[in-house]
């Protein structure tokens, strides 16, 4: 079949969904022969057995959106009885796992045969209480069953390293996860494997971190033994209130994680950067130091440690105002350097 004809056929008959199953496509006039040709021609992508997407639809999605589409493809092609868990549930709750892999995670009450689940699925065997299963209205037509937000945090904490699990736990707290219910998992003995790791995650989580980068920075500071930072520290300046991601008020040091969202999500980029730099200058004029780190710096902990410790070891109020004349007791002129105000 010619390329243009194939394009026209797919465009004309594709259902009103991003992901489509083979049965849906057949009802709309796109049979196996067309699907095979579409995949070979690079116009369709077979996300998993029985589920397809148009190539341009797939390529215009961000990686995290593609992960959701994988879950949708699984849900569409296997039915409603699956319970999505771990990072799969986290994604459906709107959390953004860091480096969590693209596998679709499901939990079943029996020990699953991984070979029968599919290469794109990680299946976990485990009993779920009725209250641990929640039905969400997913961003596609049919509702989807997931583990509760608290059970999702616990499952991720048991199976992921602490840093990745804390990234999910922080976001879950901001989405309403109940800290007492989370603690009950540890105190009640309901979990037997990975309880020590879960406890570490519960101790480390903090809803005040507003991004994955801030969470990773906080975990890194703790790993480096750099303590005492206040999250979301407010500092008043002549130009208004400045909120730093991390701050040591007694040392007059602020640490900022520079993520793209900070500059692109809420206002024109130039305006955001200009206003932030003005506020930062006001801080510098009042003897504060501002350290900025970016995503790539988190893979160089020694560099972050050097920058932060150098700033914290500086004597507070080291920057001074110009010397002013002072009359000595004998009437001769002397000089005194006046420190910047401690306000």
C-alpha positions as CSV (number, residue, x, y, z in Angstrom):
1,X,0.0,0.0,0.0
2,X,1.3,3.5,-0.9
3,X,2.5,5.7,2.0
4,X,-0.1,8.4,1.3
5,X,-2.9,6.0,1.1
6,X,-1.8,4.3,4.3
7,X,-1.6,7.7,6.0
8,X,-5.1,8.7,4.8
9,X,-6.6,5.3,5.9
10,X,-5.1,5.5,9.4
11,X,-6.1,9.2,9.8
12,X,-9.7,8.6,8.6
13,X,-10.4,5.5,10.7
14,X,-8.4,6.0,13.9
15,X,-10.8,6.1,17.0
16,X,-11.1,9.1,19.2
17,X,-8.4,7.9,21.6
18,X,-4.6,8.1,21.7
19,X,-4.1,4.4,22.5
20,X,-6.3,2.0,20.6
21,X,-6.7,-1.7,21.0
22,X,-6.9,-4.1,18.0
23,X,-10.6,-4.8,18.6
24,X,-11.4,-1.1,18.6
25,X,-9.3,-0.6,15.5
26,X,-11.0,-3.5,13.7
27,X,-14.4,-2.0,14.5
28,X,-13.3,1.2,12.8
29,X,-12.0,-0.6,9.7
30,X,-8.3,-1.0,10.6
31,X,-7.6,-4.7,10.5
32,X,-4.4,-6.7,11.2
33,X,-3.1,-6.2,7.6
34,X,-3.2,-2.4,7.9
35,X,-1.7,-2.4,11.4
36,X,1.2,-4.6,10.3
37,X,1.9,-2.3,7.4
38,X,1.6,0.8,9.6
39,X,4.2,-0.6,12.0
40,X,6.6,-1.6,9.3
41,X,6.2,1.9,7.6
42,X,6.9,3.6,10.9
43,X,3.5,5.2,11.1
44,X,2.2,3.1,14.1
45,X,3.9,1.9,17.2
46,X,2.8,-1.3,18.9
47,X,3.0,-0.3,22.6
48,X,2.3,-3.8,23.7
49,X,0.4,-6.8,22.4
50,X,-3.1,-5.6,21.4
51,X,-2.5,-1.9,21.8
52,X,-1.2,0.7,19.3
53,X,-0.5,4.4,19.0
54,X,0.2,6.7,16.0
55,X,3.9,7.4,15.8
56,X,3.6,11.2,15.8
57,X,1.4,11.0,18.9
58,X,4.0,9.0,20.7
59,X,7.0,11.1,19.7
60,X,5.4,14.4,20.8
61,X,4.9,13.1,24.4
62,X,7.5,13.6,27.1
63,X,9.0,10.5,28.6
64,X,6.8,10.7,31.7
65,X,3.7,11.0,29.5
66,X,4.9,7.9,27.6
67,X,5.0,6.0,30.8
68,X,1.4,6.8,31.5
69,X,0.5,5.7,27.9
70,X,2.2,2.4,28.6
71,X,-0.1,1.9,31.6
72,X,-3.1,3.0,29.5
73,X,-2.1,0.4,26.8
74,X,-1.9,-2.3,29.5
75,X,-5.2,-1.3,31.0
76,X,-6.9,-1.2,27.6
77,X,-5.7,-4.5,26.5
78,X,-6.1,-6.6,29.7
79,X,-9.3,-5.4,31.4
80,X,-10.2,-3.6,34.5
81,X,-9.3,-6.2,37.2
82,X,-5.6,-5.2,37.4
83,X,-4.4,-3.2,40.5
84,X,-1.6,-0.9,39.5
85,X,1.0,-0.4,42.2
86,X,4.5,0.9,43.0
87,X,5.7,3.5,40.5
88,X,2.7,2.7,38.2
89,X,0.3,3.8,40.9
90,X,2.5,6.8,41.8
91,X,2.3,8.0,38.1
92,X,-1.5,7.6,38.1
93,X,-1.7,9.7,41.3
94,X,0.3,12.5,39.5
95,X,3.7,11.8,41.2
96,X,6.8,11.9,39.1
97,X,9.1,9.0,39.9
98,X,12.8,9.8,39.3
99,X,14.6,7.1,37.3
100,X,11.9,4.7,38.2
101,X,12.0,2.8,34.9
102,X,9.2,2.4,32.3
103,X,7.8,-0.9,33.5
104,X,4.1,-1.2,34.4
105,X,3.7,-2.5,38.0
106,X,0.7,-4.5,39.1
107,X,0.0,-6.3,42.3
108,X,-1.9,-9.6,42.4
109,X,-3.0,-11.8,45.4
110,X,-1.1,-14.7,44.0
111,X,2.5,-15.2,43.0
112,X,2.5,-14.2,39.3
113,X,4.3,-15.9,36.5
114,X,6.4,-13.1,35.1
115,X,6.6,-14.6,31.7
116,X,2.8,-14.5,31.3
117,X,2.6,-10.9,32.4
118,X,4.5,-9.4,29.5
119,X,8.0,-7.9,29.0
120,X,6.6,-4.5,29.8
121,X,5.1,-5.5,33.2
122,X,6.6,-6.1,36.6
123,X,4.1,-8.2,38.6
124,X,4.1,-8.4,42.4
125,X,2.4,-11.0,44.5
126,X,0.8,-9.7,47.7
127,X,-2.4,-9.5,49.6
128,X,-4.3,-6.2,49.5
129,X,-6.9,-5.2,52.0
130,X,-10.1,-3.7,50.4
131,X,-9.2,-0.3,51.8
132,X,-5.8,-0.5,50.1
133,X,-7.4,-0.5,46.7
134,X,-8.7,2.8,45.2
135,X,-10.5,3.5,42.0
136,X,-9.2,6.6,40.1
137,X,-10.7,8.4,37.2
138,X,-7.7,8.0,34.9
139,X,-7.0,10.4,31.9
140,X,-8.7,7.9,29.6
141,X,-12.3,6.7,29.4
142,X,-12.4,3.9,32.0
143,X,-11.6,4.2,35.7
144,X,-8.5,2.4,36.9
145,X,-7.7,0.5,40.2
146,X,-4.6,1.4,42.1
147,X,-3.1,0.8,45.5
148,X,-3.9,3.6,48.0
149,X,-1.5,6.5,48.2
150,X,-0.1,5.2,51.5
151,X,0.3,1.7,50.3
152,X,2.0,3.0,47.1
153,X,4.6,4.9,49.3
154,X,5.3,1.8,51.3
155,X,5.6,-0.4,48.3
156,X,8.0,2.0,46.6
157,X,10.0,2.3,49.9
158,X,10.4,-1.4,50.1
159,X,11.6,-2.0,46.6
160,X,13.5,1.2,45.6
161,X,16.6,2.8,47.0
162,X,16.0,5.5,49.6
163,X,16.6,8.5,47.4
164,X,14.1,7.4,44.7
165,X,11.5,6.3,47.3
166,X,11.8,9.7,49.1
167,X,11.1,11.5,45.8
168,X,7.8,9.7,45.6
169,X,7.0,10.0,49.3
170,X,7.5,13.8,49.3
171,X,5.0,14.2,46.4
172,X,2.6,11.8,48.0
173,X,2.5,13.9,51.1
174,X,1.7,17.0,49.1
175,X,-1.2,15.0,47.5
176,X,-2.7,14.2,50.8
177,X,-1.0,10.9,52.0
178,X,-1.8,10.3,55.7
179,X,1.4,10.3,57.7
180,X,-0.3,8.4,60.6
181,X,-1.5,5.6,58.2
182,X,2.1,5.4,56.8
183,X,3.5,5.1,60.3
184,X,0.9,2.4,61.1
185,X,2.5,0.1,58.4
186,X,5.7,0.1,60.4
187,X,4.2,0.0,63.9
188,X,1.6,-2.6,63.2
189,X,3.9,-5.2,61.8
190,X,1.9,-5.5,58.6
191,X,5.1,-5.4,56.5
192,X,7.9,-7.8,57.3
193,X,10.3,-7.3,54.4
194,X,12.0,-4.0,53.9
195,X,10.6,-2.5,57.1
196,X,14.0,-0.8,57.9
197,X,14.1,0.9,54.5
198,X,10.4,2.0,54.9
199,X,11.3,3.5,58.3
200,X,14.2,5.5,56.8
201,X,11.9,6.8,54.0
202,X,9.2,7.9,56.5
203,X,11.8,9.7,58.6
204,X,13.3,11.4,55.5
205,X,10.1,12.5,53.7
206,X,9.1,16.2,53.8
207,X,6.2,17.8,52.0
208,X,8.0,21.1,51.9
209,X,10.2,20.0,49.0
210,X,8.4,21.3,45.9
211,X,10.2,19.4,43.1
212,X,12.1,16.2,42.4
213,X,15.3,18.3,42.3
214,X,14.6,19.8,45.7
215,X,14.0,16.4,47.2
216,X,17.2,15.0,45.7
217,X,19.1,18.0,47.0
218,X,17.8,17.5,50.5
219,X,18.7,13.9,50.5
220,X,22.2,14.7,49.2
221,X,22.7,17.3,51.9
222,X,21.8,14.7,54.5
223,X,24.1,12.1,52.9
224,X,27.0,14.7,53.0
225,X,26.3,15.4,56.7
226,X,25.3,19.0,56.1
227,X,22.6,19.7,58.6
228,X,20.5,22.6,59.8
229,X,19.0,23.8,56.5
230,X,15.5,25.3,56.7
231,X,13.3,24.4,53.7
232,X,11.5,27.3,52.0
233,X,13.3,29.9,54.1
234,X,11.7,33.4,53.8
235,X,14.0,36.4,53.9
236,X,12.7,39.9,53.7
237,X,14.5,42.3,51.4
238,X,13.9,45.9,50.3
239,X,12.4,44.4,47.1
240,X,10.0,42.1,48.9
241,X,10.2,38.6,50.3
242,X,12.6,36.1,48.9
243,X,12.0,32.5,49.4
244,X,15.0,30.2,49.2
245,X,14.8,26.5,48.7
246,X,17.2,25.9,51.5
247,X,18.6,28.4,54.0
248,X,20.9,28.7,57.0
249,X,19.7,31.9,58.6
250,X,22.5,32.2,61.2
251,X,25.1,31.9,58.4
252,X,23.1,34.0,55.9
253,X,23.4,31.3,53.2
254,X,20.7,30.3,50.7
255,X,20.9,27.3,48.5
256,X,18.7,27.2,45.4
257,X,18.0,24.3,43.1
258,X,17.6,25.7,39.6
259,X,15.0,23.6,37.8
260,X,13.4,24.5,34.5
261,X,9.9,24.6,36.1
262,X,10.9,27.5,38.2
263,X,11.5,29.7,35.2
264,X,9.1,28.3,32.6
265,X,5.8,27.3,34.4
266,X,4.4,30.5,35.9
267,X,5.5,33.6,33.9
268,X,7.5,34.7,30.9
269,X,11.0,33.4,31.4
270,X,12.8,36.7,31.1
271,X,10.6,38.3,33.6
272,X,11.0,35.5,36.2
273,X,14.8,35.5,35.8
274,X,15.0,39.4,36.0
275,X,12.9,39.6,39.2
276,X,14.8,36.7,40.8
277,X,18.1,38.3,40.1
278,X,17.0,41.6,41.5
279,X,15.9,40.0,44.7
280,X,19.1,38.0,44.8
281,X,21.1,41.3,44.5
282,X,19.1,42.7,47.4
283,X,20.2,39.7,49.4
284,X,23.8,40.1,48.5
285,X,23.7,43.7,49.5
286,X,22.5,42.6,52.9
287,X,25.4,40.1,53.3
288,X,23.6,36.9,52.2
289,X,25.3,34.4,50.0
290,X,23.2,32.5,47.3
291,X,24.5,29.2,46.0
292,X,22.8,27.7,42.9
293,X,23.0,24.1,41.8
294,X,21.4,22.5,38.8
295,X,20.3,18.9,38.0
296,X,23.7,17.9,36.7
297,X,25.4,19.0,39.9
298,X,23.5,16.3,41.8
299,X,25.7,13.7,40.1
300,X,28.8,15.6,41.5
301,X,28.3,15.5,45.2
302,X,31.9,16.5,46.0
303,X,31.3,19.7,44.1
304,X,28.1,20.5,46.0
305,X,29.8,19.7,49.3
306,X,32.7,22.0,48.5
307,X,30.4,24.9,47.5
308,X,28.0,24.6,50.5
309,X,30.7,24.0,53.1
310,X,32.8,27.0,51.9
311,X,29.8,29.2,52.2
312,X,28.8,27.9,55.6
313,X,32.4,28.3,56.9
314,X,32.5,32.0,56.0
315,X,32.3,34.2,59.1
316,X,28.8,35.8,59.1
317,X,28.8,39.5,58.3
318,X,32.3,39.2,56.8
319,X,31.4,41.7,54.1
320,X,31.7,45.2,55.6
321,X,30.6,48.7,54.9
322,X,33.2,51.2,54.0
323,X,35.3,52.5,56.9
324,X,33.9,55.6,58.7
325,X,35.9,58.2,60.6
326,X,35.9,58.0,64.4
327,X,37.5,60.4,66.9
328,X,39.7,58.8,69.5
329,X,39.9,59.7,73.2
330,X,42.9,61.9,72.5
331,X,41.0,63.9,69.8
332,X,42.8,62.3,66.9
333,X,40.9,60.9,64.0
334,X,40.7,57.1,63.7
335,X,38.7,54.7,61.6
336,X,36.2,52.0,62.4
337,X,34.7,49.4,60.0
338,X,31.0,49.0,60.6
339,X,29.5,45.5,59.9
340,X,26.4,45.2,57.8
341,X,23.3,45.1,59.9
342,X,22.1,41.7,61.1
343,X,18.5,42.2,60.3
